Amino acid sequence: MDWDQTISEVKELFYQCRFKQVVAVVDMHCQNSSPSLDHYFMMQMRKSMALFEMHRVAESRVVLRDLTQFQQKQSDVYLYATARLAYADQEYEMAERLFKILADKSETVKDYFQAVLGLANVYYSLKKPQDIDRLVQEMEELEDLVNLDQKLSLYLVRANVAHAFHQDAGLAKKFMQKVIQEAAAQKWNYFIIKALYSQACIYKDLGKFDSLEVSLDLLHCYLDPEECVYLTYLVNEKFKDLDYSLSYSMQMDPDLRRICVQEKWIALHDKPLIYDFLELLYSRGTFVGKHEIASRLWPEEEYKPRTHDPRIFDLARRIRALIEPYENQPVCLLSGRQGYKLAGKDQTTTVAKIDKDMERRLLYEHRESV
């Protein structure tokens, strides 16, 4: 078996945001074949990354922890897996130390670049722009010697640093456009949606709502909420105050009083308040205030915030326990000052919206060229 070819194919699947297929392919090959430790590590690392993007964070960490169990201490494989795990657990000082050791031990330009890139992300989380700027200068000298995905990752770092720490929206936009152009040629949606999300955040911060609308429409084209669950959560949280959300594929069955989320039917016939709550949000398709929710669920009672708000909050908590991958990071049931919103629609009702968004790519290209 040509493991290098298989690893390359898995990498392509990952950057095409086909994360479910990444996990399936890695499991199939690792269970049915006998890869070397290096090949096994590379496959499992990509699986961990895919699980993270699918918002299956606990499973992603388990994969990383498993990689640290059988690798020789202080080997590059052990250090990289441990550094990624520390970063995922927000243990930034440990991650910083491990990435520095990796950089010092690196024997190739690509390995050194990857370690420094990890270190730059740690400094970004720690809000250390001067350290990031120093590392960026090092990586810029090497960018012609590394892989395209490493180069695009550097561009994303530069874009985010330019906006977050240097308030240079123009420079940030320049790097995001480079990411989109080069990733589009490879059909790497992973980098495109990362750039579009960052771009939308910038437009929101600047109050450029026309440009923001175009960026969000394009994001809707490229991002599949069924695959990119974590980024869907980030998008919905960031823009929910604008009543914008990416919709999950969802169905309501009024006859059997049940709901389908992520192709899984959940019976609610014995939970009438929960079903009525969800049915109201589903039918409205936007944020619904607590007064209206209380009127629907308890029509015989006059709405009193101190009485009904805790009840509504408890129902929302129970709903998230039923349908969300992580209750404290919801992607389906959103809440805000406006009330509650169900970010899901029957897939057949979203086709026209997607077609309309695809047409807006021409508008985007025109605006960005001006």
FILUM-393613 format. One line per 2 residues: for each residue y, x, z of N, C-alpha, C. Coordinates in steps of 0.05 Angstrom, whole numbers, plus 5000, padded with zeros to 4 digits. Each point is the difference from the previous one (the first is absolute). Last residue first. Example, Ala and Ser with C-alpha at 12.3 -4.5 7.8 and 13.67 -1.06 7.14 Angstrom:
4955,5257,5142,5024,5016,5001,5022,4985,5014 ~ 4885,5006,4999,5024,4982,5000,5024,5018,5000;
END
This chain:
5939,4746,4861,5029,4998,4998,5013,5020,5020 ~ 4905,4984,4990,5010,5018,4980,5030,5000,4998;
4950,4941,5058,4997,5028,5010,5011,5020,4980 ~ 4998,4907,4978,5019,5005,5022,4999,5030,5009;
4938,4970,4934,5028,4999,4989,5020,5008,5022 ~ 4909,4991,5023,5004,5024,4984,5028,5002,4989;
4975,4921,5047,5001,5024,5018,5007,5025,4984 ~ 4983,4921,4952,5026,4999,5013,5004,5024,5019;
4916,4990,4960,5020,5008,4980,5028,5000,5012 ~ 4929,4969,5053,4999,5029,4997,5020,5010,4980;
4981,4906,5021,5024,5013,5011,4999,5030,4999 ~ 4927,4942,4973,5022,5000,4980,5025,5015,5010;
4927,4987,5058,4994,5020,4980,5021,5001,4979 ~ 5005,4933,5066,5007,5026,5010,4994,5022,4980;
4975,4912,4979,5029,5002,5000,5008,5028,5010 ~ 4909,4979,5003,5009,5003,4972,5030,5004,4999;
4963,4980,5084,4993,5027,4991,5010,5005,4972 ~ 5009,4914,5034,5019,5018,5013,4995,5029,4992;
4941,4932,4970,5026,4998,4986,5020,5020,5012 ~ 4915,4993,5042,4998,5012,4974,5027,5000,4985;
4974,4962,5089,5017,5024,4998,5000,5012,4973 ~ 4948,4923,5030,5029,4993,5000,5018,5024,4997;
4903,5005,5007,5008,4988,4974,5029,4994,4999 ~ 4958,5034,5081,5005,5020,4979,5009,4988,4974;
5022,4958,5096,4977,4999,4981,5006,5018,4977 ~ 5051,5028,5086,4999,4978,4982,4974,5000,4984;
5059,5049,5091,4977,4996,4984,5001,4975,4983 ~ 5050,5039,5084,5003,5015,4976,4975,4999,4984;
5052,4937,5076,4973,5008,4991,5002,5014,4973 ~ 5072,4985,5088,4995,4997,4971,4971,5010,4994;
5078,4968,5086,4975,5012,4991,4996,4994,4970 ~ 5096,5010,5054,4977,4985,5007,4975,5014,4991;
5092,5032,4993,5000,4974,4986,4976,4983,5008 ~ 5015,5090,5033,5020,4982,5011,4999,4972,4987;
4909,5048,4992,5027,5012,5001,5019,4980,5012 ~ 4888,5022,4963,5018,4987,5018,5027,5014,5001;
4898,4986,4939,5025,5015,5006,5017,4984,5020 ~ 4894,5007,4961,5017,4983,5016,5024,5016,5009;
4942,5048,4944,4997,4972,4991,5020,4981,5014 ~ 4989,5094,5019,5006,4999,4971,4999,4972,4989;
5014,5056,5104,4991,4978,4982,5008,5003,4971 ~ 4986,5056,5091,5012,5008,4975,4992,4979,4979;
4970,4993,5089,5027,5009,5005,5014,5011,4975 ~ 4909,4966,5000,5017,4979,5009,5029,5009,5004;
4925,5034,4929,5012,5010,5025,5021,4980,5009 ~ 4947,4974,4928,4984,5024,5007,5010,5013,5026;
5009,4892,4982,5013,5026,4995,4982,5023,5006 ~ 4979,4903,5012,5004,5007,4972,5012,5028,4994;
4976,4958,5090,4981,4989,4981,5003,5013,4972 ~ 5060,5019,5072,4973,5010,5008,4979,4991,4981;
5087,4968,4989,4998,5028,4992,4973,5012,5008 ~ 5019,4912,5028,4997,5001,4971,4996,5029,4990;
5020,4984,5091,4973,4993,4994,4994,5001,4970 ~ 5088,5015,5029,4983,5022,5010,4971,4994,4993;
5063,4933,4982,5003,5023,4982,4982,5023,5007 ~ 5004,4927,5059,4986,4993,4976,5001,5022,4979;
5050,5011,5078,4972,5002,5006,4983,4993,4976 ~ 5093,4988,4994,4994,5029,5002,4970,5004,5005;
5033,4913,5003,5000,5009,4973,4992,5030,4999 ~ 5012,4961,5084,4977,4989,4987,4997,5010,4972;
5077,5024,5049,4976,5014,5009,4974,4989,4988 ~ 5081,4955,4978,4999,5027,4989,4977,5016,5010;
5021,4909,5033,4985,5003,4975,4998,5028,4988 ~ 5047,4977,5084,4974,4988,5001,4984,5007,4975;
5089,5028,5011,4985,5012,5022,4972,4989,5002 ~ 5061,4966,4932,4992,5028,4996,4983,5011,5023;
5003,4899,4966,5013,5014,5022,4991,5029,4999 ~ 4994,4900,4940,4998,5029,5000,5017,5012,5023;
4951,4902,5001,5025,5012,4993,4999,5030,5003 ~ 4913,4936,4979,5016,5014,5021,5026,5009,4988;
4926,4958,4952,5009,4980,5020,5018,5013,5021 ~ 4959,5050,4927,5020,4981,4990,5010,4980,5021;
4952,5096,4992,5002,4982,5023,5021,4978,4993 ~ 4977,5064,4934,4976,5002,5017,5000,4980,5023;
5074,5005,4937,4975,4995,4985,4976,4999,5019 ~ 5085,5022,5034,5000,4972,4991,4975,4993,4986;
5013,5090,5025,4995,4983,5023,4999,4971,4993 ~ 5026,5061,4933,4971,5004,5007,4993,4982,5024;
5090,5002,4974,4984,4985,4981,4970,5003,5006 ~ 5059,5049,5053,5005,4971,5005,4983,4984,4981;
5001,5094,4992,4983,4991,5022,5004,4970,5005 ~ 5016,5041,4900,5011,5002,5027,4982,4988,5021;
4975,5046,4904,5003,4974,5011,5008,5003,5029 ~ 4996,5061,4900,5002,4999,5030,5005,4971,5009;
4950,5005,4909,5023,5015,5009,5000,4998,5031 ~ 4938,4951,4944,5002,5025,4986,5024,5017,5008;
4957,4906,5019,5028,5006,4998,5005,5026,4984 ~ 4912,4968,5021,5013,4981,4982,5029,5007,4995;
4949,5051,5063,4989,5004,4973,5015,4982,4979 ~ 5019,4991,5093,5011,5025,4989,4991,5004,4971;
4963,4926,5045,5029,4997,4998,5013,5024,4987 ~ 4909,5004,5021,5004,4982,4977,5030,4996,4996;
4972,5048,5076,4996,5015,4976,5006,4983,4975 ~ 5003,4957,5084,5020,5022,4999,4999,5014,4974;
4933,4938,5018,5025,4986,4993,5023,5021,4998 ~ 4915,5031,5029,5000,4992,4972,5026,4988,4991;
4990,5023,5091,5002,5024,4983,5000,4992,4970 ~ 4987,4931,5063,5028,5011,5001,5003,5024,4982;
4912,4961,5008,5020,4984,4985,5028,5010,5001 ~ 4900,5034,5012,5025,5012,5010,5023,4985,4986;
4908,4988,4978,4999,4996,5029,5025,5012,5013 ~ 4986,5006,4907,4997,4972,5005,5000,4994,5030;
5007,5085,4945,5020,4992,5020,4998,4970,5007 ~ 4946,5093,4949,5000,4972,5006,5020,4994,5023;
4996,5077,4921,5002,4997,5029,5002,4971,5007 ~ 4970,5071,4912,5007,4973,5009,4999,4999,5031;
5018,5083,4927,4984,4991,5022,5010,4973,5010 ~ 5039,5058,4931,4974,4991,4990,4982,4992,5023;
5091,5024,5016,4985,5023,4991,4971,4993,4994 ~ 5037,4921,5042,5017,5024,5000,4982,5024,4993;
5000,4884,5006,4987,5023,4989,5020,5023,4999 ~ 4985,4903,5061,5018,5017,4985,4984,5024,4990;
4983,4888,5035,4995,5029,5003,5019,5016,4982 ~ 4971,4898,5009,5019,5012,5019,4993,5029,5007;
4961,4936,4935,4984,5011,5021,5017,5014,5021 ~ 5045,4955,4930,4977,4983,5005,4983,5011,5023;
5077,5047,4966,5007,4978,5018,4976,4982,5006 ~ 5015,5106,4973,4981,4978,4993,5005,4977,5019;
5056,5094,4962,4996,4980,5021,4981,4978,4989 ~ 5021,5111,4975,4995,4973,4992,4997,4982,5025;
5038,5106,4959,4993,4982,5022,4996,4972,4989 ~ 5030,5111,4979,4985,4978,4988,4989,4983,5022;
5090,5054,5019,4971,5003,4999,4989,4977,4984 ~ 5103,5039,4992,4981,4979,5007,4971,5008,4997;
5102,5045,5024,4978,5002,4981,4978,4982,5009 ~ 5108,4986,5023,4974,5010,5009,4981,5002,4976;
5110,4973,5037,4983,5011,4979,4974,5010,5012 ~ 5085,4964,5041,4980,4980,4992,4984,5009,4976;
5063,5052,5052,5010,4990,4975,4982,4978,4989 ~ 4978,5045,5079,5025,4987,5006,5014,4991,4975;
4919,5048,4995,4995,4973,5008,5026,4986,5007 ~ 4978,5094,4970,5017,4982,4985,4996,4970,5008;
4954,5077,5042,5027,5011,4993,5018,4979,4988 ~ 4908,4980,5022,5016,5004,5024,5029,5009,4993;
4937,4990,4930,5006,4974,5012,5017,5002,5025 ~ 4970,5080,4957,5019,4985,4983,5008,4973,5013;
4933,5052,5042,5026,5013,5002,5021,4985,4984 ~ 4910,4970,4995,5012,4996,5027,5028,5012,5002;
4952,5018,4922,5008,4972,5001,5013,4993,5027 ~ 4961,5083,4990,5026,5000,4988,5010,4971,4998;
4913,5012,5033,5020,5012,5018,5028,4999,4988 ~ 4927,4968,4948,5006,4982,5022,5021,5012,5019;
4961,5010,4901,5020,5016,5014,5010,4984,5025 ~ 4933,4959,4946,4992,5028,5002,5019,5016,5018;
5014,4908,4982,4972,5000,5009,4990,5029,5003 ~ 5089,4979,4966,4997,4997,5029,4972,5001,5011;
5045,5048,4913,4980,4979,5005,4996,4997,5030 ~ 5082,5042,4932,4986,5000,5026,4982,4976,5003;
5059,5017,4923,4981,5022,5003,4983,4998,5025 ~ 5068,4934,4975,4983,5005,4977,4978,5020,5006;
5067,4981,5064,4981,4978,4998,4981,5003,4977 ~ 5071,5060,5010,4980,5005,5020,4978,4979,5000;
5075,4987,4946,4983,5020,4989,4978,5008,5019 ~ 5065,4941,5031,4985,4987,4978,4980,5019,4988;
5060,5033,5064,4979,4984,5012,4983,4986,4979 ~ 5075,5049,4971,4980,5018,5011,4977,4985,5012;
5074,4951,4968,4985,5012,4978,4977,5018,5011 ~ 5060,4964,5062,4983,4979,4989,4983,5011,4977;
5065,5056,5038,4978,4996,5019,4981,4979,4988 ~ 5080,5016,4956,4981,5021,4995,4976,4998,5018;
5068,4939,5015,4990,4995,4973,4979,5022,4993 ~ 5045,5006,5083,4979,4980,5000,4990,4994,4972;
5049,5076,5059,5000,4995,4971,4977,4981,4994 ~ 5028,5043,5087,5010,4973,4994,5001,4994,4970;
4966,5080,5051,5026,5002,4987,5012,4972,4994 ~ 4914,5008,5040,5018,5014,5017,5028,5001,4989;
4931,4965,4946,5006,4982,5022,5021,5013,5019 ~ 4968,5052,4929,5018,4979,4990,5007,4980,5022;
4937,5067,5021,5026,5012,4996,5020,4978,4991 ~ 4910,4976,5008,5011,5005,5026,5029,5011,4998;
4949,4990,4921,5009,4974,5010,5013,5003,5028 ~ 4961,5076,4962,5024,4993,4985,5011,4973,5010;
4918,5031,5034,5022,5016,5010,5026,4993,4987 ~ 4924,4958,4967,5005,4991,5027,5024,5015,5012;
4968,5027,4916,5015,4974,4998,5006,4989,5028 ~ 4948,5079,4993,5027,5005,4992,5016,4974,4999;
4909,4995,5020,5013,5014,5022,5030,5004,4992 ~ 4945,4963,4935,5007,4980,5021,5013,5014,5024;
4970,5055,4929,5020,4982,4990,5009,4981,5022 ~ 4928,5060,5014,5026,5013,5002,5022,4981,4991;
4912,4967,4993,5004,5009,5027,5028,5011,5004 ~ 4962,4976,4914,5017,4980,5014,5006,5008,5029;
4972,5051,4909,4996,5004,5029,5018,4981,5015 ~ 4986,5023,4901,4992,4974,5011,4992,5002,5030;
5040,5068,4941,4973,5003,5009,4987,4974,5009 ~ 5091,5005,4971,4985,5013,4978,4970,5003,5007;
5061,4968,5066,4994,4980,4980,4984,5011,4977 ~ 5034,5058,5067,4976,4985,5009,4992,4979,4980;
5078,5050,4985,4977,5017,4997,4974,4986,5009 ~ 5084,4954,5007,4995,5008,4972,4975,5016,4997;
5029,4975,5088,4991,4976,4984,4993,5008,4972 ~ 5036,5067,5057,4974,4992,5009,4989,4977,4982;
5088,5028,4986,4981,5020,4990,4971,4993,5008 ~ 5069,4947,5034,4997,4995,4972,4981,5020,4987;
5024,5012,5089,4982,4977,4998,4996,4993,4971 ~ 5061,5069,5021,4972,5008,5004,4981,4977,4998;
5092,4982,4990,4992,5019,4979,4970,5007,5004 ~ 5043,4949,5067,4994,4984,4976,4989,5017,4978;
5033,5043,5077,4976,4985,5006,4990,4985,4975 ~ 5084,5041,4996,4978,5019,4998,4973,4987,5005;
5076,4946,5011,4997,5008,4972,4978,5020,4996 ~ 5025,4970,5087,4984,4980,4986,4996,5008,4971;
5024,5051,5091,5005,5005,4972,4982,4981,4984 ~ 5008,5020,5100,5015,4978,4989,5008,5004,4971;
4944,5055,5063,5024,5010,4987,5017,4979,4987 ~ 4917,4982,5049,5013,5021,5016,5026,5010,4987;
4943,4928,4962,4999,4996,5029,5018,5020,5015 ~ 4991,5004,4903,5013,4975,5009,5002,4999,5030;
4959,5075,4959,5027,4998,4990,5014,4975,5010 ~ 4908,5013,5020,5017,5018,5016,5029,4997,4991;
4935,4954,4951,5003,4988,5026,5018,5017,5018 ~ 4978,5034,4914,5015,4975,4998,5006,4988,5027;
4945,5076,4995,5028,5007,4994,5017,4975,4998 ~ 4907,4989,5011,5012,5012,5024,5029,5005,4995;
4952,4973,4926,5004,4977,5019,5012,5010,5026 ~ 4977,5064,4936,5023,4985,4991,5005,4976,5019;
4923,5052,5015,5024,5015,5006,5025,4985,4992 ~ 4918,4965,4974,5003,4997,5029,5025,5015,5010;
4975,5011,4911,5011,4973,5004,5004,4995,5030 ~ 4957,5080,4976,5028,5001,4991,5014,4973,5005;
4907,5006,5016,5015,5015,5020,5030,5001,4993 ~ 4942,4962,4938,5003,4982,5023,5014,5014,5023;
4981,5050,4920,5021,4980,4996,5003,4982,5025 ~ 4964,5100,5015,4992,4976,4985,5022,4980,4999;
5028,5104,5007,4982,4981,5015,4993,4976,4983 ~ 5062,5074,4979,4973,5012,5004,4981,4981,5013;
5096,4986,4984,4988,5004,4974,4971,5010,5002 ~ 5055,4989,5079,4992,4974,4988,4987,5002,4972;
5038,5067,5068,4972,5000,4993,4992,4975,4984 ~ 5088,5018,5037,4993,5025,4986,4972,5000,4989;
5032,4929,5054,5012,4999,4974,4994,5024,4983 ~ 4973,4994,5092,4982,4985,4981,5012,4999,4972;
5050,5042,5070,4975,5015,4994,4984,4986,4979 ~ 5076,4956,5031,5008,5024,4983,4975,5016,4993;
4989,4929,5060,5004,4990,4973,5008,5023,4981 ~ 4993,5016,5093,4974,4998,4987,5003,4991,4972;
5078,5005,5051,4989,5027,4997,4973,4999,4985 ~ 5041,4918,5023,5015,5013,4979,4989,5028,4995;
4966,4952,5074,4991,4990,4974,5013,5014,4977 ~ 5030,5020,5086,4973,5012,4995,4989,4990,4974;
5081,4963,5027,5004,5029,4993,4973,5013,4995 ~ 5003,4908,5028,5007,5004,4972,5004,5030,4993;
4949,4939,5073,5009,5028,5000,5008,5008,4972 ~ 4954,4917,5047,5028,5000,4993,5012,5028,5003;
4906,4968,5009,5015,5011,5023,5030,5001,4996 ~ 4942,4972,4930,4995,4982,5022,5015,5008,5025;
5003,5057,4927,5014,4976,4993,4997,4979,5022 ~ 4953,5080,5006,5028,5004,5007,5017,4976,4993;
4909,5000,4976,5002,5000,5029,5029,5002,5008 ~ 4981,5008,4910,4997,4972,5008,5002,4998,5031;
4999,5086,4962,5025,4986,4993,4999,4971,5009 ~ 4921,5051,5007,5020,5008,5021,5027,4987,4995;
4932,4987,4936,4993,4987,5024,5020,5006,5023 ~ 5010,5047,4921,5007,4972,4995,4994,4983,5025;
4973,5090,4999,5029,4998,5004,5009,4971,4996 ~ 4910,5018,4982,5005,5003,5028,5030,4998,5006;
4973,4998,4910,4991,4976,5014,5005,5002,5030 ~ 5019,5076,4947,5019,4978,4994,4992,4975,5015;
4941,5073,5004,5024,5005,5015,5020,4978,4997 ~ 4923,4996,4947,4994,4995,5028,5024,5004,5018;
5009,5021,4909,4997,4971,5004,4994,4993,5029 ~ 5005,5092,4973,5026,4987,5000,4998,4970,5006;
4924,5064,5040,5010,4992,4974,5027,4987,5002 ~ 4952,5031,5076,4994,5022,4982,5009,4993,4971;
5026,4972,5111,4995,4991,4973,4996,5024,4981 ~ 5023,4997,5098,4973,5007,4991,4995,4995,4970;
5083,4977,5044,4996,5029,5004,4973,5009,4989 ~ 5020,4907,5000,5017,5014,4981,4996,5030,5002;
4956,4947,5063,4988,4997,4973,5017,5015,4979 ~ 5032,4996,5088,4977,5017,4999,4988,4999,4972;
5069,4941,5017,5011,5028,4998,4976,5019,4998 ~ 4980,4910,5013,5009,5004,4973,5011,5029,4997;
4975,4973,5086,4976,5003,4983,5008,5005,4971 ~ 5068,4983,5066,4986,5026,5005,4977,5004,4981;
5046,4918,4996,5017,5022,4991,4986,5027,5004 ~ 4958,4922,5034,4999,5001,4970,5016,5023,4989;
5005,4984,5092,4974,5011,4993,4997,5002,4970 ~ 5077,4959,5032,5000,5029,5008,4974,5013,4993;
5010,4906,4986,5014,5016,4980,5000,5030,5008 ~ 4947,4909,5015,5000,5024,5017,5013,5022,4983;
4978,4908,4971,5027,5006,5008,5001,5022,5021 ~ 4923,4966,4949,5002,4992,5028,5028,5005,5011;
4978,5027,4912,4995,4972,5000,5004,4988,5028 ~ 5006,5094,4990,5023,4987,4988,4997,4969,5000;
4927,5052,5030,5022,5002,5019,5025,4986,4989 ~ 4927,5007,4942,4994,4981,5022,5022,5000,5021;
5004,5062,4929,5004,4973,4990,4996,4979,5022 ~ 4980,5089,5021,5029,4997,4996,5006,4972,4990;
4910,5024,5007,5012,4997,5027,5030,4996,4998 ~ 4953,5019,4921,4992,4973,5010,5012,4995,5027;
5014,5085,4964,5014,4980,4984,4993,4972,5010 ~ 4956,5074,5040,5029,5000,5006,5015,4978,4985;
4907,5015,4982,5004,4989,5027,5030,4998,5006 ~ 4977,5040,4919,4992,4972,5000,5006,4987,5027;
5012,5093,4991,5021,4985,4987,4995,4970,5000 ~ 4958,5056,5080,4998,5001,4971,5022,4983,4987;
4986,5008,5096,5020,5017,4987,4995,5004,4970 ~ 4916,4964,5050,5027,5001,5012,5017,5021,4986;
4920,4950,4949,5005,5023,5017,5028,5000,5010 ~ 4953,4907,4975,5013,5023,4987,5004,5022,5020;
4966,4910,5018,4979,5019,4990,5012,5024,4986 ~ 5055,4930,5042,4977,5003,5018,4981,5022,4990;
5082,4963,4957,5005,5022,5019,4975,5006,5017 ~ 5002,4928,4937,5002,5025,4985,5004,5024,5019;
4999,4911,5034,4973,5009,4992,5001,5027,4986 ~ 5081,4958,5022,4987,5011,5024,4972,5010,4993;
5048,4956,4933,5012,5027,5006,4986,5012,5024 ~ 4975,4913,4977,4991,5018,4979,5011,5028,5006;
5029,4932,5056,4972,5006,5005,4990,5020,4980 ~ 5086,4964,4988,4999,5021,5021,4972,5008,5006;
5014,4929,4940,5010,5025,4988,4998,5023,5020 ~ 4980,4913,5029,4979,5011,4984,5008,5027,4987;
5065,4952,5048,4980,5009,5018,4977,5013,4985 ~ 5070,4960,4950,5007,5025,5012,4979,5011,5019;
5015,4934,4919,4977,5002,5018,5001,5027,5014 ~ 5059,4966,4929,5008,4992,5027,4976,4998,5019;
5007,5034,4908,4990,4973,5002,5005,4988,5028 ~ 5022,5090,4980,5017,4983,4983,4991,4971,5000;
4948,5062,5049,5026,4998,5012,5018,4982,4983 ~ 4915,5021,4967,4999,4981,5022,5027,4996,5013;
4993,5066,4934,4998,4973,4988,4999,4979,5022 ~ 4998,5091,5026,5026,4993,4989,5000,4972,4989;
4918,5035,5028,5017,4995,5023,5028,4991,4991 ~ 4939,5027,4934,4993,4974,5011,5018,4993,5024;
5009,5085,4962,5012,4980,4983,4993,4972,5009 ~ 4961,5071,5046,5029,5000,5005,5013,4979,4982;
4908,5015,4988,5006,4985,5025,5030,4999,5006 ~ 4970,5052,4926,4995,4972,4996,5007,4983,5024;
5007,5093,5007,5021,4990,4982,4996,4970,4994 ~ 4935,5045,5054,5026,4999,5013,5021,4987,4982;
4916,5019,4964,4998,4978,5018,5027,4996,5014 ~ 4991,5075,4946,5002,4976,4984,4999,4975,5018;
4988,5083,5042,5027,4998,4989,5004,4975,4984 ~ 4914,5019,5035,5019,4993,5021,5028,4997,4989;
4924,4981,4931,5006,5022,5017,5020,4991,5021 ~ 4937,4924,4959,5022,5018,4993,5002,5024,5019;
4926,4926,4970,5003,5021,5021,5022,5019,4992 ~ 4973,4888,4980,4998,5027,4991,5004,5020,5023;
5005,4904,5010,4977,5003,4981,4997,5028,4990 ~ 5070,4973,5062,4975,4990,5011,4976,5006,4982;
5089,5022,4974,4994,5015,5024,4974,4992,5013 ~ 5034,4953,4923,4992,5027,4993,4993,5016,5025;
5030,4910,5012,4976,5000,4983,4991,5029,4995 ~ 5081,4985,5048,4976,4993,5016,4974,5002,4983;
5082,5014,4956,4995,5021,5018,4975,4994,5017 ~ 5030,4933,4942,4990,5023,4985,4993,5023,5019;
5042,4923,5037,4973,4994,4990,4987,5023,4986 ~ 5090,5007,5029,4982,4999,5023,4971,4995,4991;
5067,4997,4934,4998,5027,5011,4980,5001,5022 ~ 5024,4917,4964,4980,5014,4984,4997,5029,5009;
5065,4947,5042,4973,4989,5006,4979,5015,4984 ~ 5090,5021,4982,4990,5011,5025,4973,4989,5008;
5067,5011,4919,4975,4985,5000,4984,5010,5025 ~ 5087,5032,4962,5001,4981,5022,4975,4981,4999;
5022,5080,4946,5003,4974,4987,5000,4977,5020 ~ 4985,5088,5030,5028,4999,4990,5005,4975,4983;
4912,5015,5033,5019,4998,5022,5028,4997,4990 ~ 4932,5015,4938,4998,4973,5011,5021,4996,5023;
4991,5086,4963,5013,4982,4982,5000,4971,5010 ~ 4952,5064,5049,5029,5005,5003,5015,4981,4981;
4907,5001,4993,5009,4986,5025,5030,5003,5004 ~ 4961,5048,4929,5000,4971,4994,5009,4984,5025;
4989,5093,5009,5023,4994,4983,5002,4971,4994 ~ 4925,5029,5046,5024,5002,5018,5025,4994,4984;
4920,5006,4952,5000,4976,5017,5024,4999,5018 ~ 4986,5077,4948,5007,4978,4983,5002,4974,5016;
4968,5076,5043,5029,5004,4994,5010,4977,4983 ~ 4908,5005,5021,5016,4990,5022,5030,5003,4994;
4909,4990,4941,5025,5015,4998,5020,4989,5021 ~ 4887,5003,4997,5024,4983,5000,5025,5018,5000;
END
